[in-house]
């Protein structure tokens, strides 16, 4: 398993790096799920994909719109 660094701006406007372990580079949506489960654990249990007009990467959008959290980069950990 490889370690990855997810760089994001948190809800306080500060740049933060979270390290995760995955077999391959996580997608933006996967990274959003990982960040959401740590920062907003109650919301992590909700299904954010609407049934009508499904949106790609709903977790990424909700994190940015409702929690002011934006993922900037996903890179291999040094």
MIKOLKOL-8531 format. One line per field, with one value per atom (N, C-alpha, C, CB): residue number from 1; residue in three letters; atom name; x, y, z. Coordinates in steps of 0.2 Angstrom, whole numbers, plus 5000, padded with zeros to 4 digits. Each point is the difference from the previous one (the first is absolute). Glycine has a CB too. Layout:
# MIKOLKOL-8531
k	(NUM:...)
r	(Ala:...)
a	(CA:...)
X	(X:...)
Y	(Y:...)
Z	(Z:...)
//
This chain:
# MIKOLKOL-8531
k	(1:1:1:1:2:2:2:2:3:3:3:3:4:4:4:4:5:5:5:5:6:6:6:6:7:7:7:7:8:8:8:8:9:9:9:9:10:10:10:10:11:11:11:11:12:12:12:12:13:13:13:13:14:14:14:14:15:15:15:15:16:16:16:16:17:17:17:17:18:18:18:18:19:19:19:19:20:20:20:20:21:21:21:21:22:22:22:22:23:23:23:23:24:24:24:24:25:25:25:25:26:26:26:26:27:27:27:27:28:28:28:28:29:29:29:29:30:30:30:30:31:31:31:31:32:32:32:32:33:33:33:33:34:34:34:34:35:35:35:35:36:36:36:36:37:37:37:37:38:38:38:38:39:39:39:39:40:40:40:40:41:41:41:41:42:42:42:42:43:43:43:43:44:44:44:44:45:45:45:45:46:46:46:46:47:47:47:47:48:48:48:48:49:49:49:49:50:50:50:50:51:51:51:51:52:52:52:52:53:53:53:53:54:54:54:54:55:55:55:55:56:56:56:56:57:57:57:57:58:58:58:58:59:59:59:59:60:60:60:60:61:61:61:61:62:62:62:62:63:63:63:63:64:64:64:64:65:65:65:65:66:66:66:66:67:67:67:67:68:68:68:68:69:69:69:69:70:70:70:70:71:71:71:71:72:72:72:72:73:73:73:73:74:74:74:74:75:75:75:75:76:76:76:76:77:77:77:77:78:78:78:78)
r	(Unk:Unk:Unk:Unk:Unk:Unk:Unk:Unk:Unk:Unk:Unk:Unk:Unk:Unk:Unk:Unk:Unk:Unk:Unk:Unk:Unk:Unk:Unk:Unk:Unk:Unk:Unk:Unk:Unk:Unk:Unk:Unk:Unk:Unk:Unk:Unk:Unk:Unk:Unk:Unk:Unk:Unk:Unk:Unk:Unk:Unk:Unk:Unk:Unk:Unk:Unk:Unk:Unk:Unk:Unk:Unk:Unk:Unk:Unk:Unk:Unk:Unk:Unk:Unk:Unk:Unk:Unk:Unk:Unk:Unk:Unk:Unk:Unk:Unk:Unk:Unk:Unk:Unk:Unk:Unk:Unk:Unk:Unk:Unk:Unk:Unk:Unk:Unk:Unk:Unk:Unk:Unk:Unk:Unk:Unk:Unk:Unk:Unk:Unk:Unk:Unk:Unk:Unk:Unk:Unk:Unk:Unk:Unk:Unk:Unk:Unk:Unk:Unk:Unk:Unk:Unk:Unk:Unk:Unk:Unk:Unk:Unk:Unk:Unk:Unk:Unk:Unk:Unk:Unk:Unk:Unk:Unk:Unk:Unk:Unk:Unk:Unk:Unk:Unk:Unk:Unk:Unk:Unk:Unk:Unk:Unk:Unk:Unk:Unk:Unk:Unk:Unk:Unk:Unk:Unk:Unk:Unk:Unk:Unk:Unk:Unk:Unk:Unk:Unk:Unk:Unk:Unk:Unk:Unk:Unk:Unk:Unk:Unk:Unk:Unk:Unk:Unk:Unk:Unk:Unk:Unk:Unk:Unk:Unk:Unk:Unk:Unk:Unk:Unk:Unk:Unk:Unk:Unk:Unk:Unk:Unk:Unk:Unk:Unk:Unk:Unk:Unk:Unk:Unk:Unk:Unk:Unk:Unk:Unk:Unk:Unk:Unk:Unk:Unk:Unk:Unk:Unk:Unk:Unk:Unk:Unk:Unk:Unk:Unk:Unk:Unk:Unk:Unk:Unk:Unk:Unk:Unk:Unk:Unk:Unk:Unk:Unk:Unk:Unk:Unk:Unk:Unk:Unk:Unk:Unk:Unk:Unk:Unk:Unk:Unk:Unk:Unk:Unk:Unk:Unk:Unk:Unk:Unk:Unk:Unk:Unk:Unk:Unk:Unk:Unk:Unk:Unk:Unk:Unk:Unk:Unk:Unk:Unk:Unk:Unk:Unk:Unk:Unk:Unk:Unk:Unk:Unk:Unk:Unk:Unk:Unk:Unk:Unk:Unk:Unk:Unk:Unk:Unk:Unk:Unk:Unk:Unk:Unk:Unk:Unk:Unk:Unk:Unk:Unk:Unk:Unk:Unk:Unk:Unk:Unk:Unk:Unk)
a	(N:CA:C:CB:N:CA:C:CB:N:CA:C:CB:N:CA:C:CB:N:CA:C:CB:N:CA:C:CB:N:CA:C:CB:N:CA:C:CB:N:CA:C:CB:N:CA:C:CB:N:CA:C:CB:N:CA:C:CB:N:CA:C:CB:N:CA:C:CB:N:CA:C:CB:N:CA:C:CB:N:CA:C:CB:N:CA:C:CB:N:CA:C:CB:N:CA:C:CB:N:CA:C:CB:N:CA:C:CB:N:CA:C:CB:N:CA:C:CB:N:CA:C:CB:N:CA:C:CB:N:CA:C:CB:N:CA:C:CB:N:CA:C:CB:N:CA:C:CB:N:CA:C:CB:N:CA:C:CB:N:CA:C:CB:N:CA:C:CB:N:CA:C:CB:N:CA:C:CB:N:CA:C:CB:N:CA:C:CB:N:CA:C:CB:N:CA:C:CB:N:CA:C:CB:N:CA:C:CB:N:CA:C:CB:N:CA:C:CB:N:CA:C:CB:N:CA:C:CB:N:CA:C:CB:N:CA:C:CB:N:CA:C:CB:N:CA:C:CB:N:CA:C:CB:N:CA:C:CB:N:CA:C:CB:N:CA:C:CB:N:CA:C:CB:N:CA:C:CB:N:CA:C:CB:N:CA:C:CB:N:CA:C:CB:N:CA:C:CB:N:CA:C:CB:N:CA:C:CB:N:CA:C:CB:N:CA:C:CB:N:CA:C:CB:N:CA:C:CB:N:CA:C:CB:N:CA:C:CB:N:CA:C:CB:N:CA:C:CB:N:CA:C:CB:N:CA:C:CB:N:CA:C:CB:N:CA:C:CB:N:CA:C:CB:N:CA:C:CB:N:CA:C:CB:N:CA:C:CB)
X	(5004:4996:5004:4991:5007:5004:4997:5003:5001:4997:4999:5006:4989:4998:4999:4995:5006:4999:4994:5012:4983:4994:5001:4992:5009:5001:4993:5013:4985:4993:5000:4995:5000:4999:4994:5005:4996:4995:4995:5008:4987:4995:5002:4992:5014:5003:5004:5000:5001:5004:5007:4992:5010:5007:5002:5000:5005:5003:5002:5004:4993:5001:5002:4992:5012:5002:4998:5010:4987:4997:5004:4989:5014:5003:4996:5011:4988:4996:5003:4990:5008:5003:4995:5008:4994:4996:5005:4991:5006:5003:5002:4994:5002:5001:4998:4998:5004:4998:4992:5011:4987:4993:4997:5001:4993:4997:4998:4995:5003:4998:4994:5004:4991:4994:5002:4993:5012:5002:5004:5001:5003:5003:4995:5010:4985:4995:4996:4999:5000:4997:5005:4994:5012:5005:5000:5007:4993:5001:4993:5008:4987:4993:4999:4996:5007:4999:5004:4998:5007:5004:4998:5010:4988:4998:4993:5009:4986:4993:4997:5000:5002:4998:4992:5010:4986:4993:4998:4998:5004:4998:5003:4999:5006:5003:4995:5012:4983:4996:4994:5003:4996:4995:5002:4997:4998:5000:4999:4997:5008:5000:4998:5008:4991:4998:4993:5010:4987:4993:4998:5000:4994:4997:4998:4996:5003:4998:5006:4987:5015:5006:5006:4992:5010:5006:5006:4996:5007:5006:5007:4993:5012:5006:5003:5002:5002:5003:4996:5011:4984:4995:5004:4990:5014:5003:5005:4999:5005:5004:4996:5008:4987:4995:4997:4998:5000:4997:5005:4992:5014:5006:5001:5005:4995:5002:4994:5008:4986:4995:4997:4997:5003:4997:5005:4991:5015:5005:5006:4996:5005:5005:5007:4994:5006:5006:5001:4998:5008:5002:5006:4994:5006:5006:5004:4994:5012:5005:5004:5000:5003:5004:5000:5008:4994:5001:5006:4988:5017:5007:5003:5002:5003:5003:5004:5001:4998:5004:5007:4990:5014:5008:5002:5001)
Y	(4994:5006:5006:4994:5011:5006:5006:4996:5008:5006:5006:4996:5008:5006:5005:4993:5013:5006:5004:5001:5001:5004:5007:4989:5015:5007:5004:5000:5003:5004:5006:4989:5015:5006:4998:5008:4993:4998:5006:4992:5006:5005:5007:4990:5010:5006:5004:4994:5003:5003:4999:5009:4986:4998:4994:5004:4996:4994:4994:5008:4987:4994:4994:5004:4991:4994:4994:5006:4990:4993:4995:5005:4990:4994:4994:5005:4992:4994:4994:5007:4987:4994:4997:4998:5001:4997:4996:5009:4986:4996:5005:4990:5014:5005:5007:4990:5015:5006:5001:5004:4999:5001:5005:4997:5002:5005:5006:4991:5014:5006:4999:5007:4989:4998:4995:5001:4994:4996:5004:4991:5014:5005:5004:5000:5002:5004:4996:5006:4987:4996:4999:4994:5005:4999:5007:4992:5013:5007:5001:5005:4994:5001:4995:5003:4991:4995:5003:4990:5013:5003:5006:4994:5011:5007:5001:5003:4993:5000:4993:5011:4986:4993:4998:4999:5006:4998:5001:5005:4999:5001:4994:5013:4984:4995:4994:5003:4996:4995:5001:4997:5009:5002:4999:5009:4989:4999:5007:4987:5016:5006:5000:5004:4991:4999:5001:4993:5012:5001:4995:5012:4986:4994:5003:4994:5012:5003:5004:5000:4999:5004:4999:5008:4986:4998:5004:4989:5014:5004:4996:5010:4992:4996:5004:4997:4999:5002:5004:5000:4997:5004:5002:4994:5002:5001:5006:4988:5013:5005:5007:4992:5008:5006:5002:4997:4998:5001:5003:4991:5006:5002:5008:4988:5013:5007:5005:4996:5002:5005:5001:4996:4998:5000:5001:4993:5004:5000:5004:4989:5015:5004:4996:5010:4984:4995:4999:4995:5006:4999:4997:5010:4984:4996:5003:4990:5011:5003:4996:5009:4985:4996:4993:5010:4985:4993:4998:4997:5001:4998:4995:5012:4984:4995:5003:4993:5004:5002:4999:4998:5006:5000:4995:5011)
Z	(5000:5000:5000:5006:4990:5000:5004:4988:5014:5004:4995:5011:4990:4996:5005:4991:5006:5004:4996:5005:4999:4998:5002:4999:4997:5002:4999:4998:5007:4999:5005:4997:5001:5004:5005:4991:5015:5005:5001:5006:4998:5001:5004:5000:5002:5003:4995:5011:4983:4995:5000:5000:5004:5001:4996:5011:4985:4996:5005:4991:5008:5004:4996:5008:4994:4997:5004:4994:5003:5003:4997:5003:5000:4997:5001:5002:4992:5000:4996:5000:5001:4997:4996:5010:4983:4995:4995:5002:4995:4995:4994:5003:4995:4994:5002:4992:5004:5001:5001:4994:5012:5000:4995:5012:4986:4996:5004:4992:5005:5004:5004:4991:5007:5004:5006:4989:5010:5005:5005:4992:5006:5005:5004:4992:5005:5003:5005:4990:5009:5005:5006:4991:5008:5005:5004:4993:5004:5004:5004:4991:5006:5003:5006:4989:5010:5006:5006:4992:5007:5006:5002:4996:5000:5002:5001:4993:5004:5001:5000:4994:5012:5000:5000:5007:4995:5000:4993:5011:4985:4993:4996:5001:5001:4996:4999:5005:4999:5000:4995:5012:4986:4995:4993:5008:4988:4993:4996:5001:4997:4997:4992:5009:4988:4993:4999:4998:4999:4999:4995:5003:4998:4995:4993:5010:4990:4993:4998:5003:4991:4997:5004:4996:5005:5004:4998:5001:5004:4999:5001:5003:4993:5001:5006:4987:5017:5006:5004:4993:5010:5004:5007:4995:5007:5007:4999:5003:4992:4998:5000:4994:5003:4999:5007:4988:5016:5007:5004:4998:5002:5005:4998:5001:4993:4998:5002:4991:5007:5000:5008:4988:5015:5007:5006:4995:5004:5005:4998:5003:4991:4998:5000:5005:4994:4999:4993:5012:4986:4993:4999:4997:5000:4998:4995:5003:4999:4995:4996:5008:4995:4997:5004:4997:4999:5002:4997:5001:5004:4997:5005:4995:5002:5004:5006:4989:5016:5006:5000:5007:4995:5000:5005:4995)
//
